[in-house]
Amino acid sequence: MTEGTVSLPWLVIRQDDNGNRYRVGRYATRAEAQKIADSLDDRGHKQLYWVERIGHSNGNGNGDGGIRN
């Protein structure tokens, strides 16, 4: 990371009831991302929200997990 750049390695992901995944936002810390995911989840919609670190836990080998922007 160079001076003037910000690292935002944590993603909040939403999966709708059709199985489509969307990136909700990027955050500097896991705690910040989890707070957003929890607040969205508390709204009671059918969507599923979770936190991932960029480049981890997607299972398809390319680091994006099939996520749409």
C-alpha positions as CSV (number, residue, x, y, z in Angstrom):
1,M,0.0,0.0,0.0
2,T,1.4,3.4,-0.9
3,E,0.8,6.7,0.6
4,G,-2.6,8.1,-0.4
5,T,-4.2,4.7,-1.0
6,V,-6.7,2.9,1.2
7,S,-7.0,-0.9,1.5
8,L,-10.6,-2.1,1.7
9,P,-10.2,-5.9,1.8
10,W,-13.5,-6.8,3.4
11,L,-16.7,-7.2,1.4
12,V,-20.4,-7.3,2.4
13,I,-22.1,-9.7,0.0
14,R,-25.9,-10.0,-0.5
15,Q,-27.5,-13.1,-2.0
16,D,-31.1,-12.7,-3.2
17,D,-33.8,-15.4,-3.1
18,N,-32.9,-16.3,-6.7
19,G,-29.3,-17.1,-5.8
20,N,-27.8,-14.0,-7.4
21,R,-24.9,-12.4,-5.4
22,Y,-24.1,-8.7,-5.3
23,R,-21.3,-6.7,-3.6
24,V,-22.9,-4.3,-1.2
25,G,-19.7,-2.5,-0.1
26,R,-16.0,-2.7,0.7
27,Y,-14.7,-1.9,4.2
28,A,-11.3,-1.5,5.9
29,T,-12.0,-3.9,8.8
30,R,-14.0,-7.0,9.4
31,A,-15.8,-5.4,12.3
32,E,-17.0,-2.5,10.1
33,A,-18.2,-4.9,7.4
34,Q,-19.9,-7.1,9.9
35,K,-21.8,-4.2,11.5
36,I,-23.2,-3.3,8.0
37,A,-24.1,-6.9,7.2
38,D,-25.9,-7.2,10.6
39,S,-27.8,-4.0,10.2
40,L,-29.0,-5.1,6.7
41,D,-29.8,-8.6,7.9
42,D,-31.9,-7.1,10.8
43,R,-34.3,-5.5,8.3
44,G,-35.9,-8.9,7.8
45,H,-35.7,-9.3,4.1
46,K,-35.3,-12.7,2.5
47,Q,-31.8,-11.8,1.3
48,L,-28.8,-13.3,3.0
49,Y,-25.8,-11.0,3.9
50,W,-22.3,-12.1,4.8
51,V,-18.7,-10.8,5.1
52,E,-15.8,-12.1,3.0
53,R,-12.2,-11.0,2.7
54,I,-11.2,-10.3,-0.9
55,G,-9.6,-13.3,-2.5
56,H,-10.9,-15.8,0.1
57,S,-13.8,-18.2,0.5
58,N,-15.5,-18.2,-2.9
59,G,-14.7,-21.7,-4.2
60,N,-14.4,-20.7,-7.9
61,G,-10.7,-20.0,-8.0
62,N,-10.9,-16.4,-9.3
63,G,-11.4,-14.4,-6.2
64,D,-14.8,-12.9,-7.0
65,G,-17.2,-15.7,-6.2
66,G,-19.4,-14.9,-9.1
67,I,-20.4,-11.6,-7.5
68,R,-22.1,-8.9,-9.5
69,N,-21.3,-5.2,-8.8
